[in-house]
Amino acid sequence: MKKWDKVRNWYQKIKFQRLLTLSMVCMVCTIFLMLSLLVTWLSEQRIRQNVKNNMSIVVEQFDVYLGNYMASIYSGFKSLESDQSMVNLQICKFQ
C-alpha cells in the first residue's frame, strides 16, 4: 500500500493545470497511435488486395501466352506433318 500512497500523495500535490496538461498529452498520444495503427492496417489491406488482383492478371496473361505458344507449336507440327517433302523423307527412312 505504500506504493499507492506515494502515487496518491503525488496526485494530490500536483496542480490541476499540470494534471490537465498531462491528461491531454496522454490522450492525444493515444489517439495518434490508434489512428496510425488504423491507417497502417487499412493501407496494408489495400496493398494486399492490389497484389492479389495484379497476380491474378499476370497469371491470366501468362495462361493466354502459353496457350498461344502451344497453339503455334501444334500448328507448326501439323504443317510439318502435312508437308510432302517430310512425308517423302519418312517413307525413305522406313524403307
N, C-alpha and C positions, 0 to 999 in steps of 0.2 A: 504493500500500500504506500510505502514511502515514495516509490517512483511516481505514482499517480498524484501524490500530494505535491511533489515538486512541479509537475505539469500544471496542476490546479493553481498553485501559487504563481507560477509564471503567467498563466492565463489571466489571473486577477490583476496582476501588476501591469500588464500590457495596456496601452491606451487603445481606445475604441478606434481611432483613426488608423492606427497601425494594424490592428486586427482586421479592419475592413480592407485595408490595402493587401494584406497577406491573403485574405479570403478571395479577393478579386483576382489576384495574380494566380492563385491555385486554380480557380475556376476557369480563367482564360487559358491557362496552360492545358487543362484537362480538355476543354472544348477544342482547342487547336490540335491536340493529339488525336482526339476522336475523329475530327474532320480529316486529318491527314491519313489516318488508317482507312477511313471510308473511301477517300479518293484513290488511295493506293489499291484497295480491293476492287473498286469499280474499274479502274484502268487495267488491272491485271485480267479481270474477266473479259474486258473488251479485246485485249491483245490475244488472249486465248481463243476467243471466238474468231478473230481475224485470221489467226494462224490455221485454225481448223478449216475455215472456208477456203483460204488460199491453197492449203494442201489438197483439199478435195478437187479444186480446179486443176491443180497440177497433175493429179492422178488421172483425171478425166482426159486432159490433153495428152498425157503420155499413152493412155489407152488408145486414143484415136490415132496417134502417131504410130504405135506398134501395129494397130490394125491395118493402117495404110501400108506400112512397110511389109507386113506379111502378105497382104494382097498383091503388092508389086512383085514380091519374090515368087508367089504362086503363079502369077500371070507370066512371069519370065520363064519358069519351068514348063508351064503349059505351052508357051511359044516354042521353047526348045524341043519339047516332045513332039510337037506337030511339024517341026521343020524337016523338010525332006532330006536334007544332007545328013542330019542327025539320025534319021531312020535308016539311011543307007549305011552309015557308019556302024550302027548297031547290028545290021544284018551282016556286014563284013566281019565284024568282031566275033559273032557266034558261028561263022562258017568255017 
